[in-house]
C-alpha cells in the first residue's frame, strides 16, 4: 500500500521498525539525524547543479541501470523469502521442537513457572526443578555473586556462592519470581541478527518494560501481579522464535541457492544472491503475522496447572476484545504504554499522537502518572536479608 505524503506511520509500525533499527523510523518520519544536512544544502548538491548536460545523461543512464538491477535483486529476494516463508511456517507448527531446539528451553519449563506462582513456593520445591537446568544454575550463580547480593561472613570475608540451594536462598522467592521469567526470556533471545544488531537489546528492553508495567497495572486492577508479570515477560517468546528462525533460515536458504547457482553456472543470480541481506520489512511482517500466535502455542504447550496465563495469551493472539480487569487487557495496556515510552525516549512520537491511544486503553485511574515516575526497564531486585 502506498502511503500518502500526509499520512503518518502508526505507533505500531514505528515500534516494529524501532526494534530493528531506530534510523528506519527517522526515515519513515522524514527526520534527519543530528548534524545531517539536506541534499540541497550539501556541497554534493552544489556540485551536482553544475554538471554539464553530458554528465546528466550519464547519471540518468546509471540510474536506470541501477533501477533494473534493483528490480532483479528484488525478484531474487522475493524467491528466497517465498522458500523461507514455507519452511518457517512448517517449523512454527511443531511447538515441541520449536521450544526445545530453537529457543533452547527444557520441557519442564512450565513446571518451574508453576512452582514459582504458588503462595507456598519455597526453595526446597524449586531446587529439584531448577537443578535439571544447568543454564539456569549458571545465570543464578552470576547474579547472586554480584555486589548487589554479595554477603560477608563473621570475619568480613566475601561469601562466594557456588551451590544452587544457597543461590536460591540468598536471592529469595520474591526476587526469583521476578528474575526467573526474565532469565527464561534471555535464554530464548535471538543472539545473531546481523545486519540489525540492536534487536536483542531493544527486545530485552521492551520485554522488561511490558512485564514491569503489567505488574503495576495488575496491582491497581485487583489482579495477581506475579501472574501478570510472568504473562507479559514470556509473551515475547513467539517474537524470539520468529526472529531466531528468520535469521537461521535466511542463511541456510541463501547458502543453498548459492550452491545451486554454482552448480548451474548462473553467475548473474549468484552475484545477486551475494548482495541480498536479511530484510527488515519481511521480518516485521512475519512478527505481525505469527509472533503472538506462536507465544500462545508455547504457553499452551507448557501445560500449566497453577498459572492461568495460556488463555489470556490466546485471546490476545486471536485479537479477542479484552474485558476490563483481565490479564489479556493488562497485557494490551502494558504493551501500548511500553511501546509509546520507548518511542518517546527517542523522540519518535508526539504527545498529541499518544493521547487517543491512552484513552482507548482505559488505564486505571492514576495509573499513567504512577507509571511515568517508575523505572520500567530495570528489574527491581532487592537484597534478601532473610538469613534462613
C-alpha positions in Angstrom: 0.0 0.0 0.0 1.4 3.4 -0.9 1.4 5.9 1.9 0.3 9.4 1.1 2.6 12.3 1.9 0.5 13.5 4.8 -0.1 10.0 6.3 2.0 9.5 9.5 3.1 5.9 10.2 1.2 4.2 13.0 2.6 3.8 16.5 2.7 0.0 15.9 4.7 0.5 12.6 7.1 2.9 14.3 7.7 0.5 17.2 8.2 -2.6 15.0 10.8 -0.6 12.9 12.4 0.9 16.0 13.1 -2.6 17.5 15.1 -3.4 14.3 16.7 0.0 13.8 15.7 3.4 15.1 17.1 5.0 11.9 14.3 3.3 10.0 11.7 5.3 12.0 13.6 8.6 11.4 13.3 7.9 7.6 9.6 7.0 8.0 9.0 10.3 9.7 11.2 12.3 7.3 13.5 13.3 10.0 17.3 13.7 9.7 20.0 12.7 12.2 21.7 15.4 14.3 24.2 17.2 12.1 22.8 15.7 8.9 22.0 18.3 6.2 19.6 18.0 3.2 20.9 17.2 -0.2 20.1 20.8 -1.3 22.3 22.2 1.5 25.3 20.0 0.8 28.4 20.5 -1.3 27.3 17.5 -3.3 24.1 19.4 -4.2 26.1 22.5 -5.3 28.4 20.3 -7.4 25.6 18.4 -8.9 23.8 21.5 -10.1 27.0 22.4 -12.1 27.0 19.2 -14.0 27.1 19.5 -17.8 24.3 18.0 -19.9 26.5 15.1 -20.9 27.2 14.2 -17.3 23.5 14.5 -16.5 22.7 12.0 -19.3 25.4 9.6 -18.0 23.9 9.8 -14.5 20.4 9.1 -15.8 21.6 6.1 -17.6 23.3 4.8 -14.5 20.1 5.4 -12.5 18.1 3.4 -15.0 20.7 0.6 -14.8 20.6 0.6 -11.0 16.8 0.6 -11.1 16.9 -2.5 -13.4 19.5 -4.2 -11.1 17.4 -3.3 -8.0 14.4 -4.9 -9.7 16.3 -8.1 -10.4 17.6 -8.1 -6.8 14.1 -7.7 -5.6 12.9 -10.7 -7.6 15.7 -12.9 -6.3 15.0 -11.8 -2.7 11.3 -12.5 -3.3 12.1 -16.0 -4.4 14.3 -16.6 -1.4 11.6 -15.3 1.0 8.9 -17.5 -0.6 11.0 -20.5 0.3 11.7 -19.1 3.7 8.0 -18.5 4.5 7.2 -22.1 3.7 9.9 -23.5 5.9 9.2 -21.1 8.7 5.5 -21.8 8.7 6.2 -25.5 8.9 8.7 -25.2 11.7 6.5 -22.9 13.8 3.8 -25.6 13.8 6.0 -28.1 15.7 5.9 -26.4 19.1 7.8 -29.1 21.0 10.8 -28.9 18.6 10.5 -25.1 18.5 10.7 -24.6 22.3 13.5 -27.2 22.9 15.6 -26.8 19.7 15.1 -23.2 18.6 14.5 -21.5 21.9 16.7 -23.9 23.9 14.2 -24.3 26.7 13.6 -27.6 28.5 10.3 -29.4 28.5 9.8 -28.8 32.3 9.9 -25.0 32.0 6.2 -24.8 32.6 6.6 -26.8 35.8 9.2 -24.3 37.1 6.9 -21.4 36.4 4.0 -23.2 38.0 6.1 -23.8 41.2 7.1 -20.1 41.3 3.5 -19.0 41.0 2.0 -20.5 44.2 2.0 -18.7 47.5 3.6 -21.7 49.2 6.6 -21.6 46.9 9.9 -22.4 48.6 13.5 -23.1 47.9 13.0 -26.8 48.6 10.3 -27.0 46.0 12.2 -25.0 43.4 15.6 -26.6 43.8 14.9 -30.1 42.2 13.3 -28.5 39.2 16.0 -25.8 38.7 18.7 -28.5 39.2 17.7 -30.0 35.9 18.6 -26.8 34.0 22.4 -26.2 34.1 22.0 -22.9 32.2 19.7 -21.6 34.9 22.2 -22.5 37.6 24.9 -20.6 35.7 22.7 -17.5 35.4 21.7 -17.6 39.1 25.3 -18.0 40.3 26.3 -15.0 38.3 23.6 -12.8 39.7 24.0 -13.9 43.4 27.7 -13.2 43.3 27.3 -9.6 42.1 28.0 -6.8 44.6 24.2 -6.2 44.9 23.7 -9.6 46.6 27.1 -10.3 48.0 27.3 -11.3 51.7 30.2 -11.5 54.1 30.9 -13.9 56.9 31.6 -13.0 60.6 35.2 -12.2 59.7 34.1 -9.8 57.0 35.2 -12.1 54.1 33.0 -12.2 51.0 31.0 -15.4 50.7 31.3 -16.9 47.3 28.1 -18.8 46.4 28.7 -22.0 44.5 25.6 -24.2 45.2 22.1 -23.9 43.7 20.4 -24.1 47.0 22.5 -21.3 48.5 21.9 -19.2 45.4 18.1 -19.7 45.6 18.1 -18.9 49.4 20.3 -15.8 49.1 18.2 -14.4 46.3 14.8 -15.2 47.9 11.5 -16.2 46.4 10.2 -12.7 45.6 13.4 -11.9 43.6 13.2 -15.3 41.9 9.6 -14.6 40.8 11.0 -11.5 39.0 14.3 -12.9 37.9 13.5 -16.4 36.6 10.9 -15.4 33.9 13.4 -12.8 32.7 16.2 -15.4 32.5 13.9 -17.7 30.6 13.4 -14.9 28.0 17.1 -14.2 28.0 17.7 -17.9 27.2 15.3 -17.7 24.2 16.5 -14.3 23.0 18.0 -14.2 19.4 21.7 -13.8 19.5 23.0 -13.1 16.0 20.8 -10.7 14.0 23.2 -9.0 11.6 22.7 -6.5 9.9 20.4 -5.4 12.7 22.5 -5.9 15.9 20.2 -3.8 18.1 17.3 -6.3 18.0 18.3 -8.2 21.1 18.9 -5.0 23.2 15.6 -3.4 22.1 13.6 -6.6 22.6 15.1 -7.2 26.1 14.3 -3.5 27.0 10.7 -3.9 25.6 10.1 -7.3 27.4 11.2 -5.9 30.8 9.1 -2.8 30.3 6.0 -4.7 29.4 6.4 -7.1 32.3 7.0 -4.4 35.0 4.2 -2.2 33.6 1.8 -5.2 33.6 2.8 -6.0 37.2 2.0 -2.4 38.4 -1.3 -2.3 36.4 -2.4 -5.6 37.8 -1.9 -4.4 41.3 -4.1 -1.4 40.5 -6.8 -3.7 39.0 -7.0 -6.2 41.8 -5.4 -8.9 39.7 -2.4 -11.2 40.6 0.6 -9.1 39.9 3.0 -12.1 39.5 0.7 -13.8 37.0 0.5 -10.5 35.0 4.3 -10.1 35.2 5.0 -13.6 34.0 2.5 -13.5 31.2 3.9 -10.2 30.0 7.5 -11.3 30.1 7.1 -14.6 28.3 4.5 -13.2 25.8 7.6 -12.3 23.8 8.7 -15.9 23.3 6.9 -16.1 20.0 8.8 -13.0 18.8 12.1 -14.6 19.9 11.2 -17.8 18.0 10.2 -16.0 14.8 13.3 -13.8 14.9 15.7 -16.7 15.6 14.1 -18.8 12.8 14.1 -16.0 10.3 17.9 -15.4 10.5 18.7 -19.1 10.7 16.6 -19.9 7.7 17.8 -16.9 5.7 21.4 -18.0 6.0 20.5 -21.7 5.2 18.4 -20.9 2.2 20.8 -18.3 0.8 23.7 -20.8 1.0 21.6 -23.5 -0.7 20.6 -21.2 -3.5 24.2 -20.0 -4.0 25.3 -23.7 -4.2 22.6 -24.2 -6.9 23.9 -21.2 -8.9 27.5 -22.5 -8.8 26.3 -25.9 -9.9 24.2 -24.4 -12.8 26.8 -21.7 -13.6 24.3 -18.9 -13.1 26.7 -16.1 -12.4 24.2 -13.2 -12.5 21.9 -14.8 -10.0 24.9 -15.8 -7.9 26.1 -12.2 -7.7 22.6 -11.0 -6.8 22.2 -13.6 -4.0 25.5 -12.3 -2.5 24.1 -8.8 -2.4 20.9 -9.8 -0.6 20.7 -9.2 3.2 18.0 -10.1 5.7 15.0 -7.9 5.1 13.6 -5.8 7.9 10.3 -5.5 6.1 9.9 -9.3 5.8 10.9 -9.8 9.4 8.4 -7.2 10.6 5.6 -8.8 8.5 6.4 -12.2 9.9 6.4 -10.9 13.5 3.0 -9.3 13.0 1.6 -12.4 11.4 3.0 -15.1 13.7 4.6 -13.9 17.0 1.5 -13.8 19.3 0.0 -17.0 17.9 3.4 -18.8 18.5 3.5 -17.4 22.1 0.0 -18.8 22.7 1.1 -22.2 21.3 4.1 -22.2 23.6 2.2 -21.3 26.7 -0.4 -24.0 26.0 2.4 -26.5 25.4 3.8 -25.7 28.9 0.6 -27.3 30.4 0.4 -25.0 33.4 -1.7 -26.4 36.3 -1.4 -23.3 38.6 -0.6 -20.4 36.4 -3.7 -19.2 34.3 -1.8 -17.3 31.6 -2.3 -19.5 28.5 -5.9 -18.4 27.7 -5.1 -14.7 28.1 -2.3 -15.1 25.6 -4.5 -17.0 23.2 -7.2 -14.2 23.5 -4.5 -11.7 22.7 -3.3 -13.7 19.7 -6.8 -14.2 18.4 -7.4 -10.4 18.8 -10.4 -11.0 21.0 -11.9 -7.9 22.6 -10.4 -7.6 26.1 -12.6 -7.1 29.1 -11.6 -4.7 31.8 -9.6 -6.1 34.7 -8.5 -9.2 32.9 -4.9 -10.4 32.2 -5.3 -10.0 28.5 -6.4 -6.4 28.9 -3.4 -5.8 31.2 -1.1 -7.2 28.5 -2.6 -4.9 25.9 -2.3 -1.9 28.2 1.3 -2.7 29.2 2.4 -3.2 25.6 0.9 0.1 24.4 2.4 2.0 27.3 5.9 0.5 26.8 5.9 1.0 23.1 5.0 4.6 23.4 7.5 5.2 26.2 10.3 3.7 24.2 9.4 5.7 21.1 9.1 8.9 23.2 12.6 8.3 24.7 13.9 8.5 21.1 11.6 11.5 20.2 9.8 9.3 17.6 6.3 10.2 18.8 4.5 13.3 19.8 2.2 13.6 22.9 -0.7 14.7 20.7 -0.5 11.4 18.9 -0.4 9.4 22.2 -3.5 10.7 24.0 -6.1 8.9 21.8 -4.2 5.6 22.3 -4.1 6.1 26.1 -7.8 6.9 26.1 -8.6 3.8 24.0 -6.8 1.6 26.5 -8.7 2.9 29.5 -6.0 2.7 32.1 -6.9 2.6 35.8 -7.3 6.0 37.4 -4.0 7.5 38.2 -2.0 4.7 36.5 -0.3 6.8 33.9 1.0 9.2 36.5 2.4 6.4 38.6 4.0 4.7 35.6 5.5 8.0 34.5 7.7 8.1 37.6 8.6 4.4 37.5 11.7 2.8 36.0 10.1 0.1 33.9 13.3 -1.0 32.2 15.3 -2.3 35.2 14.4 -5.4 37.2 13.6 -4.2 40.8 15.7 -6.9 42.6 16.4 -6.2 46.3 18.8 -7.9 48.6 17.2 -10.6 50.6 18.2 -10.2 54.3 16.5 -13.5 55.4 19.3 -15.5 57.0 17.5 -18.8 57.0 
